[in-house]
Amino acid sequence: MVSSKLVGLLKFFRKEERLDQLIDGLLYCNTPESYRLSGMEGVGDPNESCVHSYRESRGDVQATFEIDGHALEGLTAVTIHMGERKDMWLHCWFALDMPTNDDELIMLVDDLNCVRKAFGRHYAFLPRGSLTEFVNRVRLLYDGDFDRGRVLYSDDTKKWSVGCKSNAYSYQREYRFGFGQCKTTSTKALPLAYDAGFSDLLMKNPSIRATGTETKNVWFHLDKNDCYCNPDS
């Protein structure tokens, strides 16, 4: 179900050519392991799509794992999932909701600027009215499991999975697409190509702004150079 507040989805890039590739039809999907191993602020999450992970190569403190009271030795990688949801190739966006008050507005701008710092200032914008068509197209690109929707955020580690992350990442307001089931320790991305492209659905670096009903002053503004707000406008 799509939130009534949803304006659209945003996807940020450091390199303009990556943005152009998406508009031309290239859907680049990363594995959870690539995020687990990434040390980049905002990008890396050692527990992406899982309850807990241990990686010797990551320099993690050695943990003790036991089965029926017997310690397992020589482990270099451990990934713990809860339930049936396993690792999928991921394609991730930012869900842009319309703020209902000044507090939500300020939080939105703070969150956007954090995401822009981590992922880049170039962006694709998928308007809400084009979301259904975008979903219909991308679900045809992979012959296997497909899922999509907003990520939930929680401090309860038992809930962490492909659809739920730590509250520490809630500023990312993530809406993700998941494809298939990849190997837990794989870092090989999955490129998917829609030959006709998405130029009829996606907008490149558009200026997005909201103005006050009475004052007509700029309440919210986003472009590739700036993101700011004027509460009480």
VOVOVEX-901314 format. One line per 2 residues: for each residue x, y negated, z negated of C-alpha. Coordinates in pm, whole numbers, always signed. Each point is the difference from the previous one (the first is absolute). Example, Ala and Ser with C-alpha at 12.3 -4.5 7.8 and 13.67 -1.06 7.14 Angstrom:
# residues 2
+1230,+450,-780 ~ +137,-344,+66
//
This chain:
# residues 233
+0,+0,+0 ~ +138,-342,+97
-1,-267,-270 ~ -237,-291,+67
+291,-231,-94 ~ +236,+144,+261
+114,-253,+260 ~ +238,+235,+177
+330,+185,-25 ~ +351,-144,+23
+321,+183,+85 ~ +329,-179,-57
+331,+41,+184 ~ +353,-133,-36
+63,+32,+373 ~ -232,-149,+258
+74,+282,+245 ~ -148,+254,-244
-318,-208,-11 ~ -9,-11,+380
+41,+379,+13 ~ -304,+46,-224
-210,-229,+215 ~ +116,+196,+305
-129,+320,-161 ~ +283,+150,-210
-122,+121,-338 ~ +311,+66,-209
-66,+229,-298 ~ +251,+62,-280
+27,+296,-234 ~ -48,-37,-376
+359,+119,-47 ~ +133,-297,+197
-165,-227,-258 ~ +119,+217,-291
+359,-38,+112 ~ -17,-368,+95
+162,-236,-245 ~ -155,-309,+157
-210,-207,-237 ~ -369,+35,+79
+65,+269,+262 ~ +145,+275,-215
-213,+205,-240 ~ +169,+306,-157
-342,+153,-68 ~ -171,-75,+331
-290,+244,+59 ~ +91,+212,-302
-19,+13,-378 ~ +377,+22,-42
+312,+56,+207 ~ +360,+81,-89
+278,-49,+253 ~ +364,+71,-84
+104,-200,+307 ~ -185,-303,-140
+211,+9,-315 ~ -292,+96,-223
+70,+105,-356 ~ -3,+379,-13
-336,+127,-119 ~ -75,+341,-148
-259,+211,+179 ~ -125,+325,-151
-223,+287,+110 ~ -130,+224,-279
+267,-140,-228 ~ +289,+64,+239
+197,-303,+117 ~ +56,-34,+373
+359,-79,+89 ~ +168,-146,+306
-297,-209,+108 ~ +76,-286,+237
-358,-103,+84 ~ -333,+44,-177
-338,-144,+104 ~ -313,+46,-210
-346,-45,+152 ~ -336,+19,-175
-297,+154,+178 ~ -11,+92,+366
+112,-329,+155 ~ +353,+34,+137
+236,-219,+201 ~ -125,-163,+320
+162,-229,+256 ~ -104,-351,-103
-85,-318,+188 ~ -68,-283,-246
-173,-340,+5 ~ -98,-279,-242
-376,-39,-62 ~ -90,-370,+18
-309,-73,-210 ~ -174,-335,-28
+60,-140,-351 ~ -313,-91,-193
+162,-252,-235 ~ +321,-197,-54
+158,+267,-221 ~ -44,+263,+271
+131,-249,+256 ~ +321,-66,-193
+53,+373,-55 ~ -51,+69,+371
+262,-255,+102 ~ +246,+133,-259
-55,+356,+125 ~ +37,-99,+365
+324,-183,-66 ~ +139,+305,-183
-90,+221,+296 ~ +141,-248,+250
+328,-7,-193 ~ +25,+381,+0
-125,+81,+350 ~ +48,-312,+213
-188,-306,+122 ~ -122,+117,+338
-339,+169,-13 ~ -281,+163,+190
-355,-87,-101 ~ -281,+249,+52
-335,-178,-51 ~ -264,+188,-194
-222,+22,+307 ~ +272,+193,+188
+83,+246,-278 ~ -247,+269,+109
+130,+1,+358 ~ +360,+8,-123
-80,+301,-221 ~ -175,+176,+288
+308,-41,+217 ~ +270,+98,-247
-183,+310,-126 ~ +33,+141,+354
+379,-31,-1 ~ +69,+299,-225
-150,+346,+19 ~ -20,+73,-372
-110,-141,-332 ~ -87,-369,+0
-86,-227,-290 ~ -27,-373,-53
-113,-251,-259 ~ +109,-222,-284
+265,+118,-242 ~ -105,+11,-365
+235,-114,-276 ~ +38,+150,-346
+242,+35,-291 ~ -120,+359,-44
+277,+201,+170 ~ -228,+304,+35
-205,-196,+255 ~ +291,-88,+226
-27,+145,+349 ~ -17,-106,+363
-305,-206,-98 ~ +112,-141,-335
+315,-185,-108 ~ +138,-163,-312
-151,-332,-105 ~ +345,-147,+59
-84,+6,+373 ~ -354,-139,-25
+112,-333,+150 ~ +39,+183,+332
-379,+52,+25 ~ +72,+290,+228
-229,+146,+261 ~ +165,+304,+150
-45,+253,+275 ~ +122,+355,-61
+76,+265,+260 ~ +63,+374,-33
+220,+155,-268 ~ +372,-65,+16
+273,+189,-182 ~ +59,-137,-349
+367,-88,+54 ~ -30,-108,+363
+99,-354,+94 ~ -83,+41,+369
-257,-259,+106 ~ -298,+80,+222
-43,-238,+295 ~ -348,+5,+155
-78,-182,+323 ~ -333,-135,+122
+80,-65,+363 ~ -257,-275,+56
+134,-195,-299 ~ -181,-199,-266
+31,-350,+146 ~ -378,-26,+23
-34,+69,-374 ~ +310,-145,-166
+103,-363,-30 ~ +368,-96,-14
+101,-244,-275 ~ -333,-187,+3
-51,-299,-226 ~ -260,+108,-256
-161,-259,-223 ~ -307,-70,-209
-130,-348,-77 ~ -220,-140,-274
-371,-3,+80 ~ -46,-365,-92
+348,-156,+1 ~ +126,+186,+311
+341,+2,-167 ~ +219,+306,+60
-76,+254,-275 ~ +218,+281,+139
+259,+8,+278 ~ +218,+270,+152
+231,-13,+300 ~ +339,+156,+72
+180,-284,-177 ~ -220,-78,-301
-260,+142,-233 ~ -158,-237,-250
-324,-107,-162 ~ -167,-310,-143
-225,+105,-289 ~ -306,-216,-68
+0,-123,+362
//
